[in-house]
């Protein structure tokens, strides 16, 4: 409650001092009324205990006005300050309702809200009195010497503050300046956080916090506290996972977290003044309006992106000498923690095996992945899939082994005339393993029976079959046979032999005869040399059954021969007979 002293009587706008008897009566009645209200359980809009001065100075005087300069304990409203003057202090019954203080400009309301919210909750005696002085200044209070201006107010106009008069005045000036500097802000305030990019994956990361108002204007000098999930904060105590930094003029505060490999989550918090001024007006009798501190807790959480890992696929084949693994292609799918969810495709065309047998590395965020071979190397069966756990910053190599698709060769020796299946032929089988045109790799030596001789597990490529022993009673086949076995294909080779003709008996020599002598002159007759073509074996029959088209077999030719043509025709006509007789058991040789 303000009262005029000293030179105050020169202004008639302030009420006259009441008689002493009335003052004593009021002084006795106020505590009695408060006790009665408490006993009766009165609960007005914002009621509490009777007004009690809190921090500040009782009986102080400023520029002729005598009052309690400081904060009041307003019961349920908490600690508050009066913002009016020239009338009694807070309503002793504390019957208050919220008010907007519409007579003040928005900037003044913001300034008052900032001042009490920032400095009121933990105000000491000096600060409590300074808030009241600065509040009167901002609200335009008129004192005996005119409108209050703490900048021009001299210390000689203060009394009742003991030795703290100068400190109260200096604090009031500082609070007023701080409040006016924030008067342009508009609530609500907010706290944003982000992680700045770094060129060192897995190294220290910079976390940036920003305090902004509703119009994105920066709010400086706000203490922001950071807490990590285990990574130390650079600049704090050794090994500390928390630190506090104040925002600068741009409203930002920066924290360096020791390492992205250690930190995954950073929480930030700040307590700021509530810019919506918390003001209350009395509802019973004439008393000063009051303002109370209001604060808002801001919070933000930012995830520190883990450095990516790298994934490489190394392709190996069990027949690389014959079938290179170049060109195999893979896809990578991201798996979620939910085993029932569908994996998400994250890499489609990046993983293609090159000449060195590996794919280029692909960068992926840490997590669980499924590597799928979508295109196997030619001649190989697709392998996989492979499940991979990729950690932050890790390099993972997936070794993908492929098995070549083996083929099968069925050999049958038949009589070139009748098509009868022949046993007893011995054959060697060689493979052109390196594709240089020479079949140098021996894979089997077999002897035919009356069943088809089957060679399994053959790698794709060209094979040469050489007869080293003919079936009994048949001529040795002079020309080797060549066939092409495709990946996973089955090749049937029917090779005819020619029966060895029986030996002929020479006729007995004729008795000698004596020819008459002649005197005819000798004549010279030119000699004629006749060369017979070498015998040629009948042509074989090749049939190929494959899951995918395979090239035709390449067989040697020795020119046109009517006899061979006739034998081939007979052979083809008897092919059905040979096939029927080839039923039953068979000899099988597995290669590889």
C-alpha positions in Angstrom: 0.0 0.0 0.0 1.4 3.4 -1.0 1.4 6.4 1.1 2.7 9.9 0.5 5.5 11.4 2.7 7.7 14.4 2.5 6.8 16.7 -0.4 3.8 14.6 -1.4 1.1 16.9 -0.2 1.5 19.1 -3.2 -0.5 16.7 -5.4 -4.3 16.5 -4.8 -4.7 13.4 -6.9 -3.8 11.1 -4.1 -6.2 10.3 -1.3 -5.9 12.1 2.1 -4.3 10.1 4.9 -7.2 8.5 6.9 -7.6 9.3 10.6 -5.5 7.3 13.0 -8.4 5.6 14.6 -9.5 4.3 11.2 -6.1 3.0 10.4 -5.9 1.1 13.7 -9.4 -0.4 13.2 -8.4 -1.7 9.7 -5.2 -3.1 11.0 -7.0 -5.1 13.7 -9.8 -6.2 11.4 -7.8 -7.6 8.5 -6.2 -10.5 10.4 -9.5 -11.2 12.2 -11.4 -11.4 8.9 -8.7 -13.7 7.4 -9.0 -16.1 10.3 -12.7 -16.1 10.1 -12.7 -16.8 6.3 -10.3 -19.7 6.8 -12.5 -21.2 9.6 -15.6 -20.9 7.4 -13.9 -22.5 4.4 -14.4 -19.6 2.1 -13.2 -20.4 -1.4 -13.5 -17.4 -3.7 -12.1 -17.2 -7.2 -8.5 -17.1 -6.1 -8.6 -17.1 -2.3 -6.0 -18.0 0.1 -4.5 -16.7 3.3 -4.5 -13.0 4.1 -2.0 -10.8 2.4 1.5 -11.2 3.8 4.5 -9.2 2.6 7.1 -11.5 1.2 10.6 -10.4 0.0 11.2 -6.7 0.0 11.3 -3.7 2.4 8.4 -2.7 4.7 7.9 1.0 5.2 10.1 2.1 2.4 9.7 5.4 0.6 10.3 6.2 -3.0 9.8 9.8 -4.3 7.4 10.6 -1.5 5.3 7.4 -1.7 5.4 5.2 1.4 4.7 1.5 0.9 6.0 -2.1 1.2 8.4 -2.3 -1.8 8.7 -5.9 -2.7 6.6 -9.1 -3.3 3.5 -10.3 -1.5 2.5 -13.8 -0.6 -0.9 -14.0 -2.3 -2.0 -17.4 -1.0 -3.1 -19.8 -3.8 -1.9 -17.2 -6.4 1.6 -17.6 -5.1 4.1 -14.7 -4.9 3.0 -11.5 -6.8 3.5 -7.8 -7.2 1.2 -4.9 -7.2 1.2 -2.9 -10.4 -1.1 0.0 -9.4 -0.4 2.9 -7.0 -2.2 5.5 -5.0 -4.5 3.0 -3.4 -4.3 0.2 -0.9 -2.2 -2.9 -1.6 -3.6 -6.3 -2.5 -7.2 -7.2 -1.6 -6.9 -8.5 2.0 -9.5 -11.2 1.2 -7.6 -12.3 -1.9 -10.8 -12.5 -3.9 -9.2 -12.2 -7.4 -10.2 -13.1 -10.9 -7.9 -13.2 -14.0 -7.7 -9.9 -16.0 -6.1 -9.0 -19.3 -4.7 -5.6 -18.3 -6.2 -4.3 -21.6 -5.3 -0.7 -20.7 -1.6 -1.6 -21.3 -0.1 -2.1 -24.7 0.9 -5.6 -25.9 4.6 -4.6 -25.6 4.2 -3.5 -22.0 2.3 -6.7 -21.1 5.1 -8.8 -22.7 7.7 -6.8 -20.8 6.0 -7.3 -17.5 5.4 -11.0 -18.2 9.1 -11.5 -19.1 10.3 -9.6 -16.0 8.3 -11.5 -13.4 8.6 -14.8 -15.2 12.4 -14.5 -15.6 13.3 -13.0 -12.2 10.3 -13.3 -9.8 10.4 -16.9 -8.8 13.7 -16.8 -7.1 13.8 -13.1 -6.2 15.8 -12.0 -3.2 15.0 -8.9 -1.2 16.7 -6.5 -3.5 15.2 -8.1 -6.7 11.8 -8.2 -5.1 11.8 -4.4 -4.5 13.4 -3.7 -7.9 10.6 -5.7 -9.7 8.0 -3.4 -8.0 9.9 -0.3 -9.0 10.4 -1.4 -12.6 6.8 -2.6 -12.8 5.5 0.8 -11.8 7.8 2.4 -14.4 6.6 0.1 -17.2 2.9 0.5 -16.2 3.3 4.3 -16.3 2.8 5.0 -12.5 2.7 8.7 -11.6 4.6 9.6 -8.4 4.5 12.9 -6.5 7.3 14.3 -8.8 5.7 12.9 -12.0 5.7 9.8 -14.0 8.2 7.3 -12.5 11.3 6.8 -14.5 13.9 4.7 -12.8 16.6 5.9 -15.1 16.2 9.5 -13.8 15.3 8.5 -10.3 18.1 9.5 -7.9 19.1 7.4 -4.9 18.4 10.4 -2.7 14.7 9.9 -3.4 14.8 6.5 -1.7 14.6 5.8 1.9 13.8 2.8 4.2 16.0 0.4 2.2 18.9 0.6 4.6 22.2 0.2 2.8 20.4 -1.4 -0.2 18.9 1.7 -1.7 21.5 2.0 -4.4 21.5 -1.7 -5.2 17.6 -1.7 -5.5 17.8 1.2 -7.9 20.5 -0.3 -10.1 18.6 -3.7 -10.2 15.4 -1.9 -11.1 17.1 -0.2 -14.0 18.6 -3.5 -15.2 15.3 -5.3 -15.0 13.5 -2.6 -16.9 16.1 -2.6 -19.7 15.9 -6.4 -20.0 12.1 -6.4 -20.1 12.0 -3.7 -22.8 14.5 -5.6 -24.9 12.1 -8.6 -24.9 8.9 -6.6 -25.3 8.7 -7.3 -29.0 8.5 -11.0 -28.5 5.2 -12.9 -28.8 4.3 -16.2 -27.2 4.3 -19.0 -27.1 8.0 -19.6 -27.2 9.4 -22.9 -28.5 12.6 -24.9 -28.5 13.9 -26.4 -31.8 16.8 -28.9 -32.1 18.8 -30.3 -35.0 22.0 -32.1 -35.7 24.5 -30.4 -38.0 26.1 -32.5 -40.8 29.6 -33.7 -40.2 32.3 -35.0 -42.5 33.4 -37.5 -39.9 30.9 -40.3 -39.7 31.0 -41.8 -36.2 32.9 -38.8 -34.9 31.7 -35.8 -32.8 28.4 -34.3 -33.8 27.1 -30.8 -33.2 23.6 -30.5 -31.7 22.1 -27.0 -32.2 19.2 -25.8 -30.0 17.2 -22.7 -30.9 14.7 -20.8 -28.8 12.2 -18.8 -30.9 9.0 -16.9 -30.4 5.7 -17.4 -32.3 7.0 -15.2 -35.1 10.4 -17.1 -35.4 12.3 -14.3 -33.7 15.3 -15.5 -31.7 15.3 -15.4 -27.9 18.8 -14.9 -26.5 20.1 -15.6 -23.0 18.0 -18.7 -22.4 19.7 -21.5 -20.5 19.3 -24.8 -22.5 20.2 -28.1 -20.8 21.2 -31.1 -22.9 21.2 -34.7 -21.8 22.5 -37.5 -23.9 21.8 -41.2 -23.7 25.4 -42.0 -22.8 27.8 -40.1 -24.9 29.8 -37.4 -23.2 29.3 -33.7 -24.0 32.4 -32.0 -25.1 33.3 -29.0 -22.8 31.4 -30.4 -19.8 32.8 -32.2 -16.9 35.0 -35.2 -17.9 32.6 -38.0 -19.0 29.5 -35.9 -18.2 26.5 -36.7 -20.3 24.8 -33.4 -19.6 25.6 -29.7 -19.9 23.9 -26.3 -19.9 24.6 -23.6 -22.5 22.8 -20.2 -23.0 21.4 -19.1 -26.3 23.2 -16.3 -28.1 21.9 -13.3 -30.0 20.7 -15.6 -32.8 18.7 -17.7 -30.2 20.9 -20.7 -30.6 22.9 -22.9 -28.3 25.4 -25.4 -29.6 26.6 -28.7 -28.0 29.2 -31.0 -29.2 28.4 -34.7 -28.5 31.5 -36.9 -28.4 30.5 -39.4 -31.0 27.7 -40.5 -33.1 28.6 -44.2 -32.5 27.8 -43.6 -28.8 24.9 -41.2 -28.9 21.5 -42.0 -30.5 19.2 -39.6 -28.6 19.8 -36.1 -27.2 17.2 -34.5 -25.0 17.1 -30.7 -24.5 15.1 -28.6 -22.1 14.7 -25.0 -21.1 12.5 -23.0 -18.7 11.3 -19.7 -20.2 8.9 -16.9 -19.1 5.3 -17.4 -20.0 4.7 -14.3 -22.3 1.0 -14.5 -21.6 0.9 -12.2 -18.6 -0.7 -13.7 -15.5 -2.6 -10.8 -14.0 -5.5 -10.7 -11.5 -8.0 -8.0 -10.5 -9.9 -7.8 -7.1 -13.6 -8.5 -7.1 -14.4 -7.0 -3.7 -13.6 -3.4 -2.9 -10.9 -1.2 -4.4 -7.4 -2.7 -4.4 -4.4 -2.9 -6.6 -4.2 -5.4 -9.4 -1.4 -8.0 -9.1 0.8 -9.9 -11.5 2.4 -13.3 -10.7 5.3 -15.1 -12.4 4.6 -17.6 -15.1 7.0 -20.0 -16.7 6.8 -22.6 -19.4 9.0 -25.7 -19.7 10.2 -26.3 -23.3 11.5 -29.6 -24.4 12.9 -31.1 -27.6 14.4 -34.5 -28.5 16.7 -35.0 -31.5 18.1 -38.3 -32.8 21.7 -38.4 -33.7 21.9 -40.1 -37.0 24.2 -43.1 -36.8 26.9 -43.2 -39.5 26.1 -45.5 -42.3 27.6 -48.9 -42.8 28.8 -50.4 -46.0 27.7 -53.6 -47.7 29.6 -55.6 -50.3 28.8 -58.9 -51.9 31.6 -61.3 -52.8 30.5 -63.9 -55.4 32.1 -67.3 -55.6 31.2 -70.1 -58.0 32.3 -73.7 -57.9 33.1 -73.7 -61.6 34.7 -70.3 -62.1 37.3 -71.7 -64.4 34.5 -72.6 -66.9 31.8 -70.2 -65.8 32.7 -66.7 -64.6 30.5 -65.1 -62.0 30.5 -61.6 -63.6 27.1 -60.0 -63.9 25.4 -61.5 -60.9 22.9 -58.9 -59.5 21.6 -58.5 -56.0 18.8 -56.5 -54.3 18.9 -55.3 -50.7 15.7 -55.1 -48.6 15.3 -53.4 -45.2 13.8 -55.7 -42.6 11.8 -54.2 -39.7 11.7 -55.4 -36.1 8.3 -56.8 -36.9 8.9 -60.2 -38.4 5.6 -60.1 -40.2 6.1 -56.9 -42.0 7.2 -56.9 -45.7 10.9 -56.0 -46.3 11.3 -52.7 -48.1 13.5 -52.5 -51.2 16.4 -50.1 -50.6 19.1 -51.0 -53.2 18.1 -52.4 -56.6 20.8 -51.8 -59.2 23.9 -50.9 -57.2 25.0 -54.4 -56.4 26.3 -56.0 -59.6 29.3 -58.3 -59.5 32.3 -57.1 -61.5 35.4 -58.7 -62.9 37.0 -58.9 -59.5 34.1 -61.0 -58.2 32.7 -58.3 -55.9 30.0 -55.7 -56.0 30.6 -52.0 -55.4 30.0 -51.1 -51.8 26.6 -49.6 -51.0 26.0 -47.3 -47.9 23.1 -48.2 -45.7 21.8 -46.9 -42.4 22.3 -49.4 -39.6 19.7 -52.1 -39.3 18.6 -55.6 -40.5 18.7 -56.4 -44.2 17.9 -59.2 -46.6 20.2 -59.7 -49.5 18.5 -61.4 -52.5 20.2 -62.7 -55.6 17.9 -61.7 -58.4 20.1 -62.6 -61.4 22.6 -65.5 -61.1 25.7 -65.7 -63.2 25.1 -67.6 -66.5 25.3 -71.3 -65.8 24.7 -71.1 -62.1 21.7 -71.6 -59.9 20.7 -68.6 -57.8 21.7 -68.7 -54.1 20.6 -67.1 -50.9 18.9 -65.1 -49.5 21.2 -63.9 -46.8 20.1 -61.9 -43.7 22.6 -59.3 -42.5 22.8 -57.1 -39.4 24.6 -53.9 -40.3 25.9 -51.8 -37.4 26.8 -48.1 -37.4 30.0 -47.5 -39.3 30.6 -51.2 -39.9 31.7 -52.8 -43.2 30.0 -56.1 -43.9 30.9 -58.5 -46.7 28.4 -61.1 -47.8 30.0 -64.2 -49.4 27.6 -65.7 -51.9 28.5 -69.1 -53.1 26.9 -70.4 -56.3 26.7 -73.9 -57.6 26.9 -74.5 -61.3 23.9 -76.2 -62.9 25.3 -79.5 -64.0 24.2 -81.4 -67.1 23.9 -85.0 -68.1 25.1 -87.1 -71.0 23.5 -90.4 -72.1 25.7 -92.6 -74.4 24.4 -95.5 -76.4 26.4 -97.6 -78.9 24.3 -99.2 -81.6 24.7 -101.3 -84.8 24.8 -99.0 -87.7 22.6 -101.2 -89.8 20.2 -102.8 -87.3 20.1 -100.3 -84.5 20.8 -103.0 -82.0 22.4 -101.7 -78.7 26.0 -102.7 -78.5 28.0 -103.6 -75.3 31.7 -103.7 -74.8 32.8 -100.4 -76.3 35.2 -98.4 -74.2 35.1 -94.7 -74.5 37.0 -91.7 -72.9 35.2 -88.4 -72.2 37.2 -85.2 -72.2 36.0 -81.7 -71.4 37.2 -78.4 -72.8 37.3 -76.9 -69.3 39.1 -73.7 -70.2 37.3 -73.1 -73.5 40.5 -72.9 -75.6 39.3 -75.4 -78.1 41.3 -78.3 -76.8 39.5 -80.9 -74.7 42.3 -81.6 -72.3 40.4 -82.5 -69.1 39.5 -86.2 -68.9 36.3 -86.7 -66.9 35.5 -90.4 -67.4 36.4 -93.7 -69.1 33.3 -95.8 -69.6 32.4 -99.2 -71.1 29.0 -99.5 -72.7 26.4 -102.2 -71.9 23.1 -103.0 -73.4 21.7 -100.1 -71.5 22.4 -96.4 -71.9 25.6 -95.2 -70.2 24.8 -92.0 -68.2 27.3 -89.4 -67.2 25.9 -86.9 -64.6 27.3 -83.8 -63.0 28.8 -82.4 -66.1 29.8 -78.7 -66.2 28.5 -76.8 -69.1 30.8 -76.8 -72.1 32.1 -78.9 -75.0 32.9 -82.6 -74.6 34.9 -84.9 -76.8 34.1 -88.7 -76.7 36.8 -91.0 -78.2 36.3 -94.7 -78.8 39.4 -96.6 -77.6 37.9 -100.1 -78.0 35.1 -101.1 -80.4 32.4 -103.5 -79.5 33.4 -107.1 -80.3 32.8 -107.7 -84.0 32.7 -104.1 -84.9 35.2 -101.7 -86.4 36.8 -99.1 -84.1 35.2 -95.7 -84.7 38.0 -93.5 -86.0 36.4 -90.1 -85.5 35.9 -88.7 -82.0 32.4 -87.4 -81.2 31.8 -83.8 -79.9 28.8 -82.6 -78.0 27.8 -79.4 -76.2 26.3 -79.8 -72.7 24.3 -76.8 -71.5 23.7 -75.8 -67.9 21.2 -78.2 -66.5 20.7 -79.9 -69.9 20.4 -83.6 -70.8 22.2 -84.7 -74.0 21.5 -88.1 -75.6 24.2 -89.4 -77.9 23.5 -92.5 -80.1 26.8 -93.6 -81.7 26.6 -96.3 -84.4 29.4 -98.7 -85.2 30.0 -100.7 -88.4 30.1 -104.5 -88.2 33.5 -105.9 -89.2 33.1 -107.9 -92.4 34.0 -111.7 -92.3 37.4 -112.6 -93.9 37.3 -113.8 -97.6 39.1 -117.1 -99.0 41.4 -116.5 -102.0 40.8 -119.0 -105.0 43.5 -121.6 -105.8 46.1 -120.5 -108.3 45.6 -121.4 -112.0 48.1 -123.9 -113.6 50.8 -122.2 -115.7 50.4 -122.0 -119.4 52.9 -121.5 -122.2 52.1 -118.5 -124.3 53.3 -118.5 -127.9 56.3 -116.4 -128.7 55.6 -113.2 -130.6 57.9 -110.8 -132.2 55.6 -107.8 -131.8 57.5 -104.7 -130.7 57.0 -103.9 -127.1 54.5 -101.2 -126.2 54.5 -98.9 -123.2 51.2 -98.6 -121.4 50.8 -95.8 -118.8 50.1 -97.0 -115.2 47.0 -95.7 -113.5 47.0 -95.4 -109.6 43.7 -95.6 -107.9 43.3 -94.4 -104.2 40.3 -95.6 -102.3 38.8 -93.3 -99.7 39.3 -94.5 -96.1 36.3 -96.1 -94.5 34.1 -93.7 -92.6 32.2 -94.5 -89.4 28.4 -94.0 -89.4 27.2 -90.6 -88.1 26.0 -90.5 -84.5 22.6 -89.2 -83.4 22.5 -86.4 -80.8 19.4 -85.3 -78.9 19.5 -82.6 -76.2 16.8 -81.9 -73.6 17.4 -78.7 -71.5 15.5 -76.4 -69.3 16.8 -73.5 -71.4 17.7 -73.6 -75.1 21.2 -75.0 -75.7 23.4 -74.8 -78.8 23.4 -77.8 -81.2 26.2 -80.4 -80.9 29.2 -79.9 -83.3 30.1 -83.1 -85.1 33.0 -83.7 -87.6 32.2 -84.3 -91.3 34.5 -86.1 -93.9 32.6 -85.2 -97.1 29.9 -86.9 -99.2 29.8 -90.6 -99.2 26.9 -92.6 -100.7 27.6 -95.6 -98.5 27.6 -93.4 -95.4 24.4 -91.7 -96.5 22.7 -95.1 -96.9 23.9 -96.2 -93.5 22.7 -93.1 -91.9 19.3 -93.6 -93.4 19.2 -97.2 -92.1 20.4 -96.0 -88.8 17.6 -93.4 -88.5 15.0 -95.9 -89.5 16.2 -98.3 -86.8 16.5 -95.7 -84.1 13.1 -96.6 -82.7 14.2 -100.3 -82.5 17.3 -99.3 -80.6 15.5 -97.1 -78.2 13.0 -99.9 -77.4 15.9 -102.3 -76.8 17.7 -99.8 -74.6 15.1 -100.1 -71.8 15.8 -101.5 -68.4 19.0 -101.0 -66.4 21.6 -98.4 -67.3 25.1 -97.6 -66.3 25.5 -94.2 -64.7 28.7 -92.3 -64.1 28.6 -89.2 -62.0 31.1 -86.4 -62.8 32.0 -83.8 -60.2 
